[in-house]
Amino acid sequence: MLNLRPILLSSLLLTLSACSDDHGAPQPTAKCDNPLSAQTEALDKARQLESQIQEAAQQQRQRIDEETR
């Protein structure tokens, strides 16, 4: 019985330490709400660029119309 005590104690300590909450796991540094956030940002930039291009085209059409009159 005395020979089993160290083995039982060490196995109990290993089991308890393995089940603890503090594993030293790294905490996530970047907040990732949307896994497709990079694609969403790219689409937003494309929409902004599209509106700028449309505005420039409208201004060009107006200048052409004024010159033809």
WOSULTA-V881425 format. One record per backbone hydrogen bond with DSSP energy under -0.5 kcal/mol. CO is the residue of the C=O (numbers start at 1). NH is the residue of the N-H. E is the energy in kcal/mol with one decimal. If there is no record, write none. Layout:
CO,NH,E
CO,NH,E
This chain:
1,4,-0.5
1,5,-1.0
2,6,-0.6
3,7,-0.6
4,8,-2.8
5,9,-2.6
6,10,-2.6
7,11,-2.3
8,12,-2.2
9,13,-2.4
10,14,-2.3
11,15,-2.2
12,16,-2.4
13,17,-2.4
14,18,-1.8
15,19,-1.2
17,20,-0.8
21,23,-1.2
30,32,-0.6
31,33,-0.5
33,35,-0.5
34,37,-1.7
36,40,-2.3
37,41,-2.5
38,42,-2.0
39,43,-2.2
40,44,-2.2
41,45,-2.3
42,46,-2.2
43,47,-2.3
44,48,-2.2
45,49,-2.5
46,50,-2.5
47,51,-2.2
48,52,-2.0
49,53,-2.4
50,54,-2.4
51,55,-2.2
52,56,-2.3
53,57,-2.4
54,58,-2.3
55,59,-2.3
56,60,-2.1
57,61,-2.4
58,62,-2.2
59,63,-2.2
60,64,-2.3
61,65,-2.6
62,66,-2.2
63,67,-2.1
64,68,-1.7
65,69,-0.7
